[in-house]
Amino acid sequence: MSPSSSAFGSARSAAELNEQIRALWLRAGGTLSAQERAEYELLVVEWAAAIRGEVVKAA
């Protein structure tokens, strides 16, 4: 059984997470601080889990 986004504690969609990632880059002006980098990494992991969950649902 493949993990879904809910298995990783995410109820957010991949599209919502993508928007948050884009907003983070815009706020940061293209250069992330250490704290922003940590936030970015968490968002990307959550986004990847959401994508996997959406693919599993589509299958």
All heavy atoms as a GROMACS GRO file, in nm:
protein
  441
    1MET      N    1   0.085  -0.118   0.000
    1MET     CA    2   0.000   0.000   0.000
    1MET      C    3   0.089   0.124   0.000
    1MET      O    4   0.179   0.138   0.081
    1MET     CB    5  -0.089  -0.003   0.124
    1MET     CG    6  -0.184   0.113   0.131
    1MET     SD    7  -0.306   0.082   0.261
    1MET     CE    8  -0.278   0.224   0.362
    2SER      N    9   0.064   0.216  -0.090
    2SER     CA   10   0.143   0.338  -0.099
    2SER      C   11   0.092   0.441   0.001
    2SER      O   12  -0.028   0.451   0.024
    2SER     CB   13   0.132   0.399  -0.239
    2SER     OG   14   0.189   0.313  -0.333
    3PRO      N   15   0.184   0.517   0.060
    3PRO     CA   16   0.140   0.620   0.156
    3PRO      C   17   0.070   0.735   0.085
    3PRO      O   18   0.106   0.773  -0.025
    3PRO     CB   19   0.271   0.667   0.220
    3PRO     CG   20   0.376   0.634   0.121
    3PRO     CD   21   0.328   0.513   0.045
    4SER      N   22  -0.030   0.787   0.149
    4SER     CA   23  -0.099   0.905   0.096
    4SER      C   24  -0.054   1.027   0.172
    4SER      O   25   0.019   1.018   0.270
    4SER     CB   26  -0.251   0.887   0.110
    4SER     OG   27  -0.285   0.891   0.247
    5SER      N   28  -0.099   1.144   0.128
    5SER     CA   29  -0.063   1.266   0.198
    5SER      C   30  -0.112   1.265   0.343
    5SER      O   31  -0.048   1.321   0.430
    5SER     CB   32  -0.116   1.389   0.124
    5SER     OG   33  -0.256   1.382   0.114
    6SER      N   34  -0.225   1.198   0.369
    6SER     CA   35  -0.275   1.193   0.506
    6SER      C   36  -0.185   1.109   0.595
    6SER      O   37  -0.177   1.132   0.714
    6SER     CB   38  -0.418   1.140   0.509
    6SER     OG   39  -0.424   1.010   0.456
    7ALA      N   40  -0.112   1.013   0.537
    7ALA     CA   41  -0.019   0.933   0.616
    7ALA      C   42   0.096   1.019   0.667
    7ALA      O   43   0.159   0.987   0.766
    7ALA     CB   44   0.036   0.818   0.532
    8PHE      N   45   0.123   1.129   0.600
    8PHE     CA   46   0.228   1.220   0.641
    8PHE      C   47   0.171   1.338   0.718
    8PHE      O   48   0.240   1.436   0.740
    8PHE     CB   49   0.306   1.271   0.518
    8PHE     CG   50   0.388   1.163   0.455
    8PHE    CD1   51   0.338   1.086   0.353
    8PHE    CD2   52   0.517   1.138   0.501
    8PHE    CE1   53   0.414   0.986   0.295
    8PHE    CE2   54   0.594   1.038   0.443
    8PHE     CZ   55   0.541   0.961   0.341
    9GLY      N   56   0.044   1.334   0.754
    9GLY     CA   57  -0.017   1.439   0.833
    9GLY      C   58  -0.060   1.560   0.752
    9GLY      O   59  -0.082   1.666   0.806
   10SER      N   60  -0.073   1.545   0.621
   10SER     CA   61  -0.110   1.658   0.537
   10SER      C   62  -0.252   1.642   0.486
   10SER      O   63  -0.287   1.540   0.428
   10SER     CB   64  -0.015   1.669   0.417
   10SER     OG   65  -0.061   1.769   0.330
   11ALA      N   66  -0.330   1.745   0.506
   11ALA     CA   67  -0.463   1.749   0.449
   11ALA      C   68  -0.466   1.848   0.333
   11ALA      O   69  -0.569   1.868   0.271
   11ALA     CB   70  -0.565   1.787   0.555
   12ARG      N   71  -0.350   1.908   0.305
   12ARG     CA   72  -0.342   2.009   0.199
   12ARG      C   73  -0.315   1.942   0.064
   12ARG      O   74  -0.244   1.842   0.056
   12ARG     CB   75  -0.232   2.109   0.230
   12ARG     CG   76  -0.259   2.187   0.358
   12ARG     CD   77  -0.156   2.290   0.385
   12ARG     NE   78  -0.034   2.230   0.440
   12ARG     CZ   79   0.067   2.299   0.487
   12ARG    NH1   80   0.064   2.431   0.485
   12ARG    NH2   81   0.173   2.238   0.536
   13SER      N   82  -0.369   2.001  -0.039
   13SER     CA   83  -0.350   1.948  -0.174
   13SER      C   84  -0.213   1.988  -0.227
   13SER      O   85  -0.149   2.082  -0.177
   13SER     CB   86  -0.457   2.002  -0.267
   13SER     OG   87  -0.436   2.140  -0.293
   14ALA      N   88  -0.168   1.917  -0.330
   14ALA     CA   89  -0.041   1.950  -0.394
   14ALA      C   90  -0.045   2.091  -0.450
   14ALA      O   91   0.053   2.164  -0.442
   14ALA     CB   92  -0.011   1.848  -0.503
   15ALA      N   93  -0.159   2.132  -0.504
   15ALA     CA   94  -0.172   2.267  -0.560
   15ALA      C   95  -0.158   2.373  -0.451
   15ALA      O   96  -0.090   2.475  -0.471
   15ALA     CB   97  -0.306   2.281  -0.632
   16GLU      N   98  -0.218   2.350  -0.336
   16GLU     CA   99  -0.208   2.445  -0.224
   16GLU      C  100  -0.063   2.454  -0.175
   16GLU      O  101  -0.012   2.563  -0.151
   16GLU     CB  102  -0.300   2.402  -0.110
   16GLU     CG  103  -0.298   2.496   0.008
   16GLU     CD  104  -0.387   2.451   0.123
   16GLU    OE1  105  -0.461   2.353   0.108
   16GLU    OE2  106  -0.380   2.516   0.228
   17LEU      N  107   0.001   2.340  -0.164
   17LEU     CA  108   0.140   2.338  -0.119
   17LEU      C  109   0.230   2.406  -0.221
   17LEU      O  110   0.323   2.479  -0.185
   17LEU     CB  111   0.185   2.195  -0.093
   17LEU     CG  112   0.119   2.133   0.031
   17LEU    CD1  113   0.126   1.982   0.025
   17LEU    CD2  114   0.183   2.187   0.157
   18ASN      N  115   0.204   2.384  -0.349
   18ASN     CA  116   0.281   2.449  -0.454
   18ASN      C  117   0.269   2.601  -0.442
   18ASN      O  118   0.368   2.673  -0.457
   18ASN     CB  119   0.235   2.401  -0.591
   18ASN     CG  120   0.323   2.450  -0.702
   18ASN    OD1  121   0.445   2.455  -0.689
   18ASN    ND2  122   0.262   2.486  -0.814
   19GLU      N  123   0.149   2.650  -0.416
   19GLU     CA  124   0.128   2.793  -0.398
   19GLU      C  125   0.208   2.846  -0.279
   19GLU      O  126   0.265   2.955  -0.285
   19GLU     CB  127  -0.020   2.825  -0.378
   19GLU     CG  128  -0.097   2.836  -0.508
   19GLU     CD  129  -0.042   2.946  -0.599
   19GLU    OE1  130  -0.020   3.059  -0.552
   19GLU    OE2  131  -0.020   2.916  -0.718
   20GLN      N  132   0.212   2.769  -0.171
   20GLN     CA  133   0.288   2.810  -0.053
   20GLN      C  134   0.437   2.814  -0.083
   20GLN      O  135   0.508   2.904  -0.037
   20GLN     CB  136   0.259   2.718   0.065
   20GLN     CG  137   0.120   2.740   0.122
   20GLN     CD  138   0.097   2.659   0.246
   20GLN    OE1  139   0.129   2.541   0.251
   20GLN    NE2  140   0.041   2.723   0.346
   21ILE      N  141   0.485   2.717  -0.161
   21ILE     CA  142   0.626   2.716  -0.201
   21ILE      C  143   0.658   2.838  -0.286
   21ILE      O  144   0.757   2.907  -0.263
   21ILE     CB  145   0.659   2.585  -0.275
   21ILE    CG1  146   0.654   2.466  -0.177
   21ILE    CG2  147   0.797   2.594  -0.342
   21ILE    CD1  148   0.655   2.330  -0.243
   22ARG      N  149   0.573   2.868  -0.382
   22ARG     CA  150   0.594   2.984  -0.468
   22ARG      C  151   0.593   3.114  -0.386
   22ARG      O  152   0.676   3.203  -0.407
   22ARG     CB  153   0.487   2.992  -0.576
   22ARG     CG  154   0.503   2.886  -0.683
   22ARG     CD  155   0.385   2.892  -0.780
   22ARG     NE  156   0.393   2.788  -0.878
   22ARG     CZ  157   0.446   2.804  -0.999
   22ARG    NH1  158   0.496   2.920  -1.034
   22ARG    NH2  159   0.450   2.704  -1.084
   23ALA      N  160   0.498   3.124  -0.292
   23ALA     CA  161   0.488   3.244  -0.208
   23ALA      C  162   0.614   3.260  -0.122
   23ALA      O  163   0.662   3.372  -0.103
   23ALA     CB  164   0.363   3.237  -0.120
   24LEU      N  165   0.665   3.149  -0.072
   24LEU     CA  166   0.788   3.154   0.008
   24LEU      C  167   0.903   3.209  -0.074
   24LEU      O  168   0.976   3.298  -0.028
   24LEU     CB  169   0.822   3.014   0.061
   24LEU     CG  170   0.953   2.999   0.136
   24LEU    CD1  171   0.955   3.085   0.262
   24LEU    CD2  172   0.977   2.853   0.170
   25TRP      N  173   0.919   3.162  -0.196
   25TRP     CA  174   1.026   3.212  -0.284
   25TRP      C  175   1.008   3.359  -0.315
   25TRP      O  176   1.106   3.436  -0.318
   25TRP     CB  177   1.034   3.130  -0.412
   25TRP     CG  178   1.113   3.004  -0.394
   25TRP    CD1  179   1.063   2.876  -0.383
   25TRP    CD2  180   1.254   2.991  -0.384
   25TRP    NE1  181   1.165   2.787  -0.366
   25TRP    CE2  182   1.285   2.855  -0.366
   25TRP    CE3  183   1.359   3.083  -0.386
   25TRP    CZ2  184   1.414   2.808  -0.352
   25TRP    CZ3  185   1.489   3.036  -0.372
   25TRP    CH2  186   1.515   2.900  -0.355
   26LEU      N  187   0.884   3.401  -0.338
   26LEU     CA  188   0.859   3.543  -0.366
   26LEU      C  189   0.893   3.631  -0.245
   26LEU      O  190   0.957   3.735  -0.259
   26LEU     CB  191   0.714   3.565  -0.407
   26LEU     CG  192   0.677   3.519  -0.548
   26LEU    CD1  193   0.526   3.531  -0.571
   26LEU    CD2  194   0.753   3.601  -0.651
   27ARG      N  195   0.849   3.589  -0.127
   27ARG     CA  196   0.879   3.664  -0.004
   27ARG      C  197   1.029   3.673   0.019
   27ARG      O  198   1.080   3.774   0.066
   27ARG     CB  199   0.815   3.598   0.118
   27ARG     CG  200   0.669   3.620   0.136
   27ARG     CD  201   0.621   3.577   0.274
   27ARG     NE  202   0.670   3.447   0.318
   27ARG     CZ  203   0.608   3.331   0.299
   27ARG    NH1  204   0.494   3.326   0.233
   27ARG    NH2  205   0.660   3.218   0.346
   28ALA      N  206   1.099   3.565  -0.012
   28ALA     CA  207   1.242   3.559   0.014
   28ALA      C  208   1.323   3.632  -0.092
   28ALA      O  209   1.443   3.652  -0.075
   28ALA     CB  210   1.287   3.413   0.020
   29GLY      N  211   1.260   3.670  -0.200
   29GLY     CA  212   1.332   3.740  -0.306
   29GLY      C  213   1.430   3.652  -0.381
   29GLY      O  214   1.526   3.701  -0.439
   30GLY      N  215   1.406   3.521  -0.379
   30GLY     CA  216   1.489   3.429  -0.455
   30GLY      C  217   1.607   3.373  -0.378
   30GLY      O  218   1.677   3.285  -0.428
   31THR      N  219   1.632   3.422  -0.257
   31THR     CA  220   1.740   3.370  -0.173
   31THR      C  221   1.683   3.334  -0.037
   31THR      O  222   1.632   3.420   0.033
   31THR     CB  223   1.852   3.475  -0.155
   31THR    OG1  224   1.898   3.515  -0.284
   31THR    CG2  225   1.967   3.419  -0.075
   32LEU      N  226   1.690   3.207  -0.002
   32LEU     CA  227   1.631   3.160   0.123
   32LEU      C  228   1.731   3.167   0.237
   32LEU      O  229   1.847   3.129   0.222
   32LEU     CB  230   1.585   3.015   0.108
   32LEU     CG  231   1.478   2.987   0.002
   32LEU    CD1  232   1.450   2.838  -0.005
   32LEU    CD2  233   1.351   3.065   0.029
   33SER      N  234   1.682   3.215   0.352
   33SER     CA  235   1.762   3.210   0.476
   33SER      C  236   1.761   3.065   0.525
   33SER      O  237   1.690   2.979   0.472
   33SER     CB  238   1.700   3.300   0.582
   33SER     OG  239   1.575   3.248   0.624
   34ALA      N  240   1.836   3.037   0.628
   34ALA     CA  241   1.840   2.902   0.684
   34ALA      C  242   1.701   2.859   0.732
   34ALA      O  243   1.658   2.746   0.709
   34ALA     CB  244   1.940   2.894   0.799
   35GLN      N  245   1.629   2.951   0.796
   35GLN     CA  246   1.495   2.918   0.845
   35GLN      C  247   1.400   2.897   0.728
   35GLN      O  248   1.318   2.804   0.730
   35GLN     CB  249   1.443   3.031   0.935
   35GLN     CG  250   1.306   3.003   0.991
   35GLN     CD  251   1.257   3.114   1.083
   35GLN    OE1  252   1.326   3.212   1.106
   35GLN    NE2  253   1.137   3.098   1.135
   36GLU      N  254   1.407   2.981   0.626
   36GLU     CA  255   1.322   2.966   0.507
   36GLU      C  256   1.356   2.837   0.433
   36GLU      O  257   1.266   2.770   0.381
   36GLU     CB  258   1.337   3.086   0.414
   36GLU     CG  259   1.278   3.214   0.472
   36GLU     CD  260   1.324   3.338   0.399
   36GLU    OE1  261   1.438   3.340   0.345
   36GLU    OE2  262   1.246   3.435   0.398
   37ARG      N  263   1.483   2.801   0.430
   37ARG     CA  264   1.525   2.677   0.365
   37ARG      C  265   1.463   2.556   0.435
   37ARG      O  266   1.416   2.463   0.371
   37ARG     CB  267   1.679   2.667   0.366
   37ARG     CG  268   1.732   2.544   0.301
   37ARG     CD  269   1.714   2.550   0.152
   37ARG     NE  270   1.764   2.426   0.093
   37ARG     CZ  271   1.756   2.399  -0.033
   37ARG    NH1  272   1.704   2.485  -0.117
   37ARG    NH2  273   1.801   2.286  -0.078
   38ALA      N  274   1.461   2.559   0.568
   38ALA     CA  275   1.400   2.450   0.645
   38ALA      C  276   1.251   2.443   0.615
   38ALA      O  277   1.196   2.333   0.596
   38ALA     CB  278   1.425   2.471   0.794
   39GLU      N  279   1.184   2.558   0.609
   39GLU     CA  280   1.041   2.561   0.577
   39GLU      C  281   1.018   2.507   0.436
   39GLU      O  282   0.927   2.429   0.412
   39GLU     CB  283   0.989   2.705   0.588
   39GLU     CG  284   0.842   2.718   0.556
   39GLU     CD  285   0.792   2.862   0.562
   39GLU    OE1  286   0.868   2.952   0.603
   39GLU    OE2  287   0.676   2.884   0.523
   40TYR      N  288   1.103   2.549   0.342
   40TYR     CA  289   1.094   2.503   0.204
   40TYR      C  290   1.107   2.351   0.195
   40TYR      O  291   1.028   2.285   0.128
   40TYR     CB  292   1.203   2.571   0.120
   40TYR     CG  293   1.219   2.515  -0.018
   40TYR    CD1  294   1.128   2.544  -0.118
   40TYR    CD2  295   1.326   2.432  -0.048
   40TYR    CE1  296   1.143   2.492  -0.245
   40TYR    CE2  297   1.342   2.379  -0.175
   40TYR     CZ  298   1.251   2.410  -0.273
   40TYR     OH  299   1.265   2.357  -0.399
   41GLU      N  300   1.204   2.296   0.265
   41GLU     CA  301   1.226   2.152   0.262
   41GLU      C  302   1.105   2.076   0.315
   41GLU      O  303   1.064   1.975   0.258
   41GLU     CB  304   1.352   2.115   0.340
   41GLU     CG  305   1.478   2.158   0.269
   41GLU     CD  306   1.604   2.138   0.351
   41GLU    OE1  307   1.597   2.085   0.464
   41GLU    OE2  308   1.712   2.176   0.300
   42LEU      N  309   1.045   2.125   0.423
   42LEU     CA  310   0.925   2.062   0.477
   42LEU      C  311   0.809   2.069   0.378
   42LEU      O  312   0.735   1.971   0.360
   42LEU     CB  313   0.885   2.126   0.610
   42LEU     CG  314   0.978   2.099   0.728
   42LEU    CD1  315   0.937   2.183   0.848
   42LEU    CD2  316   0.980   1.952   0.763
   43LEU      N  317   0.793   2.184   0.316
   43LEU     CA  318   0.686   2.201   0.217
   43LEU      C  319   0.705   2.107   0.098
   43LEU      O  320   0.608   2.047   0.049
   43LEU     CB  321   0.677   2.346   0.169
   43LEU     CG  322   0.618   2.446   0.266
   43LEU    CD1  323   0.642   2.589   0.218
   43LEU    CD2  324   0.470   2.420   0.287
   44VAL      N  325   0.828   2.092   0.052
   44VAL     CA  326   0.855   2.005  -0.062
   44VAL      C  327   0.826   1.859  -0.028
   44VAL      O  328   0.768   1.786  -0.108
   44VAL     CB  329   0.999   2.023  -0.114
   44VAL    CG1  330   1.036   1.916  -0.215
   44VAL    CG2  331   1.014   2.161  -0.177
   45VAL      N  332   0.864   1.816   0.092
   45VAL     CA  333   0.836   1.679   0.134
   45VAL      C  334   0.685   1.657   0.142
   45VAL      O  335   0.633   1.555   0.094
   45VAL     CB  336   0.904   1.648   0.270
   45VAL    CG1  337   0.852   1.518   0.330
   45VAL    CG2  338   1.054   1.644   0.253
   46GLU      N  339   0.614   1.754   0.197
   46GLU     CA  340   0.468   1.743   0.208
   46GLU      C  341   0.404   1.745   0.069
   46GLU      O  342   0.311   1.670   0.041
   46GLU     CB  343   0.414   1.857   0.294
   46GLU     CG  344   0.268   1.841   0.330
   46GLU     CD  345   0.217   1.948   0.424
   46GLU    OE1  346   0.297   2.028   0.477
   46GLU    OE2  347   0.094   1.952   0.445
   47TRP      N  348   0.457   1.830  -0.020
   47TRP     CA  349   0.406   1.838  -0.158
   47TRP      C  350   0.425   1.704  -0.229
   47TRP      O  351   0.334   1.655  -0.295
   47TRP     CB  352   0.478   1.950  -0.233
   47TRP     CG  353   0.448   1.954  -0.378
   47TRP    CD1  354   0.341   2.015  -0.438
   47TRP    CD2  355   0.524   1.895  -0.484
   47TRP    NE1  356   0.347   1.996  -0.574
   47TRP    CE2  357   0.459   1.923  -0.604
   47TRP    CE3  358   0.641   1.821  -0.486
   47TRP    CZ2  359   0.506   1.879  -0.727
   47TRP    CZ3  360   0.689   1.777  -0.608
   47TRP    CH2  361   0.621   1.806  -0.727
   48ALA      N  362   0.543   1.643  -0.214
   48ALA     CA  363   0.570   1.514  -0.278
   48ALA      C  364   0.474   1.407  -0.227
   48ALA      O  365   0.424   1.325  -0.305
   48ALA     CB  366   0.715   1.473  -0.254
   49ALA      N  367   0.447   1.408  -0.097
   49ALA     CA  368   0.352   1.312  -0.041
   49ALA      C  369   0.212   1.335  -0.096
   49ALA      O  370   0.139   1.241  -0.127
   49ALA     CB  371   0.352   1.322   0.112
   50ALA      N  372   0.174   1.462  -0.111
   50ALA     CA  373   0.042   1.494  -0.166
   50ALA      C  374   0.031   1.448  -0.311
   50ALA      O  375  -0.071   1.394  -0.353
   50ALA     CB  376   0.016   1.644  -0.155
   51ILE      N  377   0.138   1.467  -0.389
   51ILE     CA  378   0.139   1.422  -0.528
   51ILE      C  379   0.121   1.270  -0.534
   51ILE      O  380   0.042   1.220  -0.612
   51ILE     CB  381   0.271   1.464  -0.599
   51ILE    CG1  382   0.272   1.612  -0.626
   51ILE    CG2  383   0.293   1.385  -0.727
   51ILE    CD1  384   0.175   1.658  -0.732
   52ARG      N  385   0.196   1.198  -0.451
   52ARG     CA  386   0.184   1.052  -0.449
   52ARG      C  387   0.041   1.012  -0.413
   52ARG      O  388  -0.015   0.920  -0.472
   52ARG     CB  389   0.283   0.991  -0.350
   52ARG     CG  390   0.424   0.985  -0.403
   52ARG     CD  391   0.514   0.901  -0.315
   52ARG     NE  392   0.525   0.949  -0.178
   52ARG     CZ  393   0.612   1.041  -0.136
   52ARG    NH1  394   0.695   1.095  -0.220
   52ARG    NH2  395   0.615   1.077  -0.010
   53GLY      N  396  -0.016   1.079  -0.315
   53GLY     CA  397  -0.154   1.049  -0.275
   53GLY      C  398  -0.253   1.074  -0.388
   53GLY      O  399  -0.346   0.997  -0.407
   54GLU      N  400  -0.232   1.180  -0.464
   54GLU     CA  401  -0.321   1.210  -0.575
   54GLU      C  402  -0.305   1.109  -0.688
   54GLU      O  403  -0.402   1.072  -0.753
   54GLU     CB  404  -0.296   1.352  -0.625
   54GLU     CG  405  -0.343   1.457  -0.526
   54GLU     CD  406  -0.306   1.600  -0.563
   54GLU    OE1  407  -0.260   1.623  -0.677
   54GLU    OE2  408  -0.320   1.688  -0.477
   55VAL      N  409  -0.185   1.062  -0.711
   55VAL     CA  410  -0.161   0.961  -0.814
   55VAL      C  411  -0.227   0.830  -0.775
   55VAL      O  412  -0.290   0.765  -0.858
   55VAL     CB  413  -0.009   0.942  -0.841
   55VAL    CG1  414   0.017   0.822  -0.928
   55VAL    CG2  415   0.049   1.068  -0.903
   56VAL      N  416  -0.215   0.792  -0.649
   56VAL     CA  417  -0.276   0.668  -0.602
   56VAL      C  418  -0.428   0.676  -0.617
   56VAL      O  419  -0.492   0.582  -0.662
   56VAL     CB  420  -0.236   0.639  -0.455
   56VAL    CG1  421  -0.319   0.528  -0.395
   56VAL    CG2  422  -0.087   0.606  -0.447
   57LYS      N  423  -0.487   0.790  -0.582
   57LYS     CA  424  -0.632   0.808  -0.596
   57LYS      C  425  -0.675   0.799  -0.742
   57LYS      O  426  -0.779   0.744  -0.773
   57LYS     CB  427  -0.676   0.943  -0.539
   57LYS     CG  428  -0.672   0.951  -0.390
   57LYS     CD  429  -0.713   1.090  -0.344
   57LYS     CE  430  -0.685   1.109  -0.197
   57LYS     NZ  431  -0.709   1.246  -0.154
   58ALA      N  432  -0.594   0.852  -0.832
   58ALA     CA  433  -0.627   0.852  -0.975
   58ALA      C  434  -0.617   0.712  -1.033
   58ALA      O  435  -0.686   0.679  -1.130
   58ALA     CB  436  -0.535   0.946  -1.051
   59ALA      N  437  -0.533   0.628  -0.977
   59ALA     CA  438  -0.514   0.492  -1.028
   59ALA      C  439  -0.632   0.410  -0.989
   59ALA      O  440  -0.705   0.349  -1.043
   59ALA     CB  441  -0.389   0.430  -0.969
   0.00000   0.00000   0.00000
